[in-house]
Amino acid sequence: MGRTFENRKNAIAKRGARDNKAFTKAGRQLTMAVRAAGADPSANPALRRAIQNARAVNMPKDKIQNAIDKASGAQQGEEYQAVLYEGYGPHGIAFLVETATDNPTRTVANIRSYFKKAGGALGNNGSVAFMFDHFGTFTLAPAGLDRDSLELELIDHGLERLEEGETDEGETAWVVYCPREGFGAMQSALESRQITVISSAFKWVPRTLGNVNETQSEELGALFDRLEEDDDVQDVFCNLEIAD
């Protein structure tokens, strides 16, 4: 009985930590979107995207509105900037780390230390990004949609591919990929068709994969964990492939 209670308590604590991290990430996206183009979602596509993503992680409505209100206040609140870090983890695996930070000096010191502890190294701008393609992605609820028809309609708006995926809750979804520079056009195409977008993002997809065994992947997993636990880190991408 005691062990069952303890396991449940630990599970709740881990879920709470994940929610806090997701809310922090969503809050910074909201702040940067408002600071860049205002607090009116109808006139700010980036804010519409940020609101979608906040809802996708079940961020409460009052927290979403509070973040928007705080960011739109005259010179109040934190000023975040997006910074991309590039580096190599152990076994030559390439990493891209997207951050939203109000203190780049602190952030780069932390990121460098994570790579160093893992036996890797933080690189210069351009040292890794050339190994990846940068896509815009939209996760869609498939209900009521015909996949073949949707593909035909979206090709003219920059569709690269349409794949089956899943939501954070494990439900089936479709993921639309488009070029990074075509994100706005695809967003408008989906909105004009009143297609439900669960979430959207920019993703770095590796052109080639680095192959490692299971033991080596555990070392890389430890680096992933350190990076993703940092509040300044928004997303982590790498070219890892685990061998059978």
N, C-alpha and C positions, 0 to 999 in steps of 0.2 A: 504493500500500500504506500509506504513511504517513498519507495523508489519510483512508483508510478506517478505520484504527486510531483516528485522532483523532476522527472522527465517532462511532465506537462509544463511545469514552471519554466524549465530551460527552453522548451519549444516556444512558449509565449514570449520569453525574453528575446529570443532570436528573431521572431516575427516582428516584435516591436522595434528592434534595431534595424531590420530591413525597411520597415515602414518609415522610420525616421530618416534613413539615408535617402529613400525615394522622395520623401517630402522636401528634404534639403535640396536635392537635385532639381525637383520641379519648381521650387521656390526661386532658385537662382535663374532658371530659364524664364520664369515670369518677370523677374526683376529686369533682366537684360532686355527682354522684348519691350517692356514698357518704357524703359530709359531710351531705347533706340527709336521708337516710333509712336509713343503715346499709349494711353490706357483704353482706347476705343477698339475693341476687337474687330468691328466691322471695317475699320480702316487700317488695321495692323495684322497682316497675315501671320507674322511671327508670334504675336500674342495669341491668335486663334490656335496655332499649333501648340503653344505652351499650355494653354488651358486644356486642350484635348489630352495632352500627356499627363497633366496633373490629375485629371479625372480618371485616366487609365490606371493610375496607381492608387485610386480611391482617396485622394487628398480631399478633405472636407471642403464644402463650398465656402465656409467662412474663412478658412485658411487661404484659399485661392484669392478671395476678394481682399483679404487683409494684405496679402503680398502685393497685389495690384495697387491698392490704395497707398501702401507704404512707398512703393517705387515711384508713384506719380506725385508724391509730396515734394514740395520745393526743396531741392538739395538735401533731402533727408534719406537716411538709410545707406546701406553699403553700395559701393560702385564695383560691379563685377566686370571682368573682361575675360573673354575666351582665349585660352592659350593652349596650343598643341605641343606636346613633348614627344620626342622620338628617341628610341633607344633599342638596345639589344639585351635580351634576357639571357639566362644560361642556355648553352647548346646552340647559340646563334639564332635564336628565335627573335624575330623583329616585333617590336611593340610600338603602338601609337596610343598616347594617353591624352584624352581631351579633358580640359579642366575649365572651371569657371571660378576665378579667384579675385579677391580684393587685395591680395598681397602676393604678387608674383615672386618676390624674393623668398618668402616663406615656402611657397609651393614648389619652386624649383629645387630648393634645398631638400625638401621632403622626398620628392620624386627621385632625385639623385641618390639619396640614401637607400631607398627601396631597391633600386637597381644594384647598387653596390653590395648590399647585404645578400642579394640573390646570386652574386657572381656575374652580374651583367654590367652595363655601362650606359649612361645617358648620352645620346648623340647630339649632333648639331642639326639645325633645320635642314631638311632635305635628305638626311642620311638614311631615312627609312620610308618616307611617304611615297617615294617613286615605286615602291614594291606593291602598292595598293591602288585600287580604283575607289573613287569617292562617289557614293550614290545617295540620292534621297530615297527614303522608303516610307510607305504608308501601309499600316496594318488595317485591313478592312474586315468587317463582319460579313460573311458570305451569304447570309440569309436573304433570299429574294433576288439574288444576282445570278446571271448566267455567265459562266467563266469565259466561254468562247466569244460571246457578244462583247463582254467587257474588254477583253484583250483587243478586239478589232477596233473598238471605240477609242481606247487609250493609246494605241500605236501612234496616232496623229498628234498626240500630246507628249510624246517622248518616252513611252513605255519601253523599258529595256527587257524586262521579264516579269512574269507573275508566278509566284510560288506559293505552295501551301505552307502555312506556318501555324503558330498558336499564340494566344494571348498570355499574359502573365498568370492568368488563372487556369491555363492549360486547355482553353477552348480552341476549337479549330478556327483558323482565320486565313485570309489571303494576304500576301505581302507584295505590294507593287514596288518595283525598282525603276528609278529614272535617273538621268544624269544629275549631278549636284546642281549644275547651273539651270536645270529645267524644273527645279522643285516648285517654284511659284506657278508655272504653267500647269503642272500636274495637280497641284492643290486646287487651283481654280476649276480644272476640268472635273474633279471629283465633287467639289462643292456645287457646281452648276447642275450636276446629275443627282444631287441630294443623296450621295452615297455616304454611309456612315463610316467615318474614319475613327478607329479606336485610338490609334496613336500614330505619330510620325517621327522620323529621325533622319539624321545623316549618318551613314555607315561607311567605314573603310573596309573594303573587301580585298583580301590578298590575291595577287595574281598567281603566285606560286606558294606552295605550302612546305614548311619545314617539318620533317618527319622525326619524331622522337618516340622512345619506348615509354612504357607505363611509369617506370621509376623516375625517368627524367621529367615526365609530365607532372609528377607530384611536386618537383622543385619549381616548375613554372607555375603550378597552381598556387604555391605559397606566395610568389610574386604577385600574381593576380589578386589574391586576397588582400595583401598589403596595400596595393594600389586602390582597389575598390572601396576599402574601408576609410580612405582619406576623404574628408568632407569636400575638398576642392575638386576631386575627380568626378567628372561626369560620365565618362565611358572609357573602356579599355578595349583595344583591338590588337590581334596578333595573327601571325601566319602559322599557327600551331596545328599539326595533324598528329594524332596519336596512332602509332602503328598497332596492328593486330598482335 
